[in-house]
Amino acid sequence: MGIGGFFKNLFGSSKEKASEVADKAENFAEETIEKVKEAAAPVIEKVEDFADSAKEKVSEYVPQATEAIENAVETVKEKASEFADKAEEFAENAVTSVKEKISSFADDASENAEEIKTKAEDIVKPADENAD
């Protein structure tokens, strides 16, 4: 055997070694996957049990939560209505008060205007009489 045989043996054995390593890696991976599945099975069952338990607990409290929320909404509506009524009453009182004050000022202004008119007439009449 010459150089060709040497390289054939060298590379041929490398191919065989690589093939062996690949087979071993494949077997190792398959075995590991099986072990993981076996180890995970109890955990998965526990998670499923927990999920079922949580679902049952939540479904127990949903009607109570719904009722509590409805009660809270009703309370808020009642309080808002009370405050709206008070705000409306306050606004009405404020409007009435402003109207009264404006009316009072108008009456005072009217009285003052009447007094000024009377005084002006008192001054103008003697001046007219003297001019005649």
C-alpha positions as a Markdown table, in Angstrom:
| # | Residue | x | y | z |
|---|---|---|---|---|
| 1 | Met | 0.0 | 0.0 | 0.0 |
| 2 | Gly | 1.2 | 3.3 | -0.9 |
| 3 | Ile | 0.3 | 6.8 | -0.1 |
| 4 | Gly | -3.2 | 6.3 | -1.6 |
| 5 | Gly | -3.8 | 3.5 | 0.8 |
| 6 | Phe | -2.5 | 5.5 | 3.7 |
| 7 | Phe | -4.9 | 8.4 | 3.0 |
| 8 | Lys | -7.8 | 6.0 | 2.4 |
| 9 | Asn | -7.1 | 4.3 | 5.8 |
| 10 | Leu | -6.7 | 7.7 | 7.4 |
| 11 | Phe | -9.8 | 9.4 | 6.1 |
| 12 | Gly | -11.8 | 6.1 | 6.0 |
| 13 | Ser | -11.2 | 5.6 | 9.7 |
| 14 | Ser | -12.1 | 9.3 | 10.3 |
| 15 | Lys | -15.4 | 8.8 | 8.5 |
| 16 | Glu | -16.2 | 5.7 | 10.6 |
| 17 | Lys | -15.2 | 7.5 | 13.8 |
| 18 | Ala | -17.4 | 10.5 | 12.9 |
| 19 | Ser | -20.3 | 8.2 | 12.1 |
| 20 | Glu | -19.9 | 6.4 | 15.4 |
| 21 | Val | -19.8 | 9.7 | 17.3 |
| 22 | Ala | -22.9 | 10.9 | 15.4 |
| 23 | Asp | -24.7 | 7.7 | 16.3 |
| 24 | Lys | -23.7 | 7.9 | 19.9 |
| 25 | Ala | -24.8 | 11.6 | 20.1 |
| 26 | Glu | -28.2 | 10.7 | 18.5 |
| 27 | Asn | -28.7 | 7.9 | 21.0 |
| 28 | Phe | -27.7 | 10.2 | 23.9 |
| 29 | Ala | -30.1 | 12.9 | 22.7 |
| 30 | Glu | -33.0 | 10.4 | 22.4 |
| 31 | Glu | -32.3 | 8.9 | 25.9 |
| 32 | Thr | -32.1 | 12.4 | 27.4 |
| 33 | Ile | -35.4 | 13.4 | 25.8 |
| 34 | Glu | -37.0 | 10.4 | 27.2 |
| 35 | Lys | -35.6 | 11.1 | 30.6 |
| 36 | Val | -36.8 | 14.7 | 30.5 |
| 37 | Lys | -40.3 | 13.5 | 29.5 |
| 38 | Glu | -40.4 | 11.1 | 32.4 |
| 39 | Ala | -39.1 | 13.7 | 34.8 |
| 40 | Ala | -41.5 | 16.3 | 33.6 |
| 41 | Ala | -44.6 | 14.2 | 33.6 |
| 42 | Pro | -45.2 | 14.6 | 37.4 |
| 43 | Val | -44.6 | 18.3 | 37.1 |
| 44 | Ile | -47.0 | 18.6 | 34.2 |
| 45 | Glu | -49.6 | 16.7 | 36.2 |
| 46 | Lys | -49.1 | 19.0 | 39.2 |
| 47 | Val | -49.5 | 22.1 | 37.0 |
| 48 | Glu | -52.7 | 20.7 | 35.4 |
| 49 | Asp | -54.0 | 20.0 | 38.9 |
| 50 | Phe | -53.1 | 23.5 | 40.1 |
| 51 | Ala | -54.8 | 25.0 | 37.0 |
| 52 | Asp | -57.9 | 23.0 | 37.7 |
| 53 | Ser | -57.9 | 24.0 | 41.3 |
| 54 | Ala | -57.4 | 27.7 | 40.5 |
| 55 | Lys | -60.2 | 27.5 | 38.0 |
| 56 | Glu | -62.5 | 26.1 | 40.6 |
| 57 | Lys | -61.5 | 28.8 | 43.2 |
| 58 | Val | -62.0 | 31.6 | 40.7 |
| 59 | Ser | -65.4 | 30.3 | 39.6 |
| 60 | Glu | -66.4 | 30.2 | 43.3 |
| 61 | Tyr | -65.5 | 33.9 | 43.7 |
| 62 | Val | -66.7 | 35.3 | 40.4 |
| 63 | Pro | -70.4 | 35.6 | 41.5 |
| 64 | Gln | -69.3 | 37.2 | 44.7 |
| 65 | Ala | -67.0 | 39.6 | 42.8 |
| 66 | Thr | -69.7 | 40.4 | 40.4 |
| 67 | Glu | -72.1 | 41.2 | 43.2 |
| 68 | Ala | -69.5 | 43.3 | 44.9 |
| 69 | Ile | -68.8 | 45.2 | 41.8 |
| 70 | Glu | -72.5 | 45.8 | 41.1 |
| 71 | Asn | -72.9 | 47.1 | 44.7 |
| 72 | Ala | -70.0 | 49.4 | 44.3 |
| 73 | Val | -71.4 | 50.7 | 41.0 |
| 74 | Glu | -74.8 | 51.3 | 42.7 |
| 75 | Thr | -73.1 | 53.1 | 45.6 |
| 76 | Val | -71.2 | 55.3 | 43.2 |
| 77 | Lys | -74.4 | 56.1 | 41.3 |
| 78 | Glu | -76.2 | 57.0 | 44.5 |
| 79 | Lys | -73.4 | 59.3 | 45.8 |
| 80 | Ala | -73.1 | 60.9 | 42.4 |
| 81 | Ser | -76.8 | 61.6 | 42.4 |
| 82 | Glu | -76.6 | 63.1 | 45.8 |
| 83 | Phe | -73.8 | 65.3 | 44.8 |
| 84 | Ala | -75.5 | 66.3 | 41.6 |
| 85 | Asp | -78.6 | 67.2 | 43.6 |
| 86 | Lys | -76.6 | 69.3 | 46.0 |
| 87 | Ala | -74.7 | 71.0 | 43.2 |
| 88 | Glu | -78.0 | 71.8 | 41.5 |
| 89 | Glu | -79.4 | 73.2 | 44.7 |
| 90 | Phe | -76.3 | 75.3 | 45.3 |
| 91 | Ala | -76.4 | 76.6 | 41.7 |
| 92 | Glu | -80.1 | 77.5 | 42.1 |
| 93 | Asn | -79.4 | 79.3 | 45.4 |
| 94 | Ala | -76.5 | 81.2 | 43.8 |
| 95 | Val | -78.7 | 82.2 | 40.9 |
| 96 | Thr | -81.5 | 83.4 | 43.2 |
| 97 | Ser | -79.0 | 85.3 | 45.3 |
| 98 | Val | -77.5 | 87.0 | 42.3 |
| 99 | Lys | -81.0 | 87.9 | 41.0 |
| 100 | Glu | -81.9 | 89.4 | 44.4 |
| 101 | Lys | -78.7 | 91.5 | 44.5 |
| 102 | Ile | -79.2 | 92.7 | 40.9 |
| 103 | Ser | -82.8 | 93.6 | 41.7 |
| 104 | Ser | -81.7 | 95.5 | 44.8 |
| 105 | Phe | -79.1 | 97.4 | 42.9 |
| 106 | Ala | -81.6 | 98.2 | 40.2 |
| 107 | Asp | -84.1 | 99.4 | 42.7 |
| 108 | Asp | -81.4 | 101.5 | 44.4 |
| 109 | Ala | -80.3 | 102.9 | 41.1 |
| 110 | Ser | -83.9 | 103.7 | 40.1 |
| 111 | Glu | -84.5 | 105.5 | 43.5 |
| 112 | Asn | -81.3 | 107.5 | 43.0 |
| 113 | Ala | -82.3 | 108.4 | 39.5 |
| 114 | Glu | -85.7 | 109.5 | 40.7 |
| 115 | Glu | -84.1 | 111.7 | 43.4 |
| 116 | Ile | -81.7 | 113.2 | 40.9 |
| 117 | Lys | -84.6 | 113.9 | 38.5 |
| 118 | Thr | -86.6 | 115.6 | 41.3 |
| 119 | Lys | -83.6 | 117.7 | 42.3 |
| 120 | Ala | -82.9 | 118.6 | 38.7 |
| 121 | Glu | -86.6 | 119.6 | 38.2 |
| 122 | Asp | -86.4 | 121.7 | 41.4 |
| 123 | Ile | -83.4 | 123.5 | 40.0 |
| 124 | Val | -84.7 | 123.9 | 36.5 |
| 125 | Lys | -88.3 | 125.2 | 37.5 |
| 126 | Pro | -87.0 | 128.2 | 39.3 |
| 127 | Ala | -84.6 | 128.9 | 36.5 |
| 128 | Asp | -87.4 | 128.7 | 34.0 |
| 129 | Glu | -89.6 | 131.0 | 36.1 |
| 130 | Asn | -86.8 | 133.5 | 36.5 |
| 131 | Ala | -86.2 | 133.5 | 32.7 |
| 132 | Asp | -89.9 | 134.4 | 32.1 |
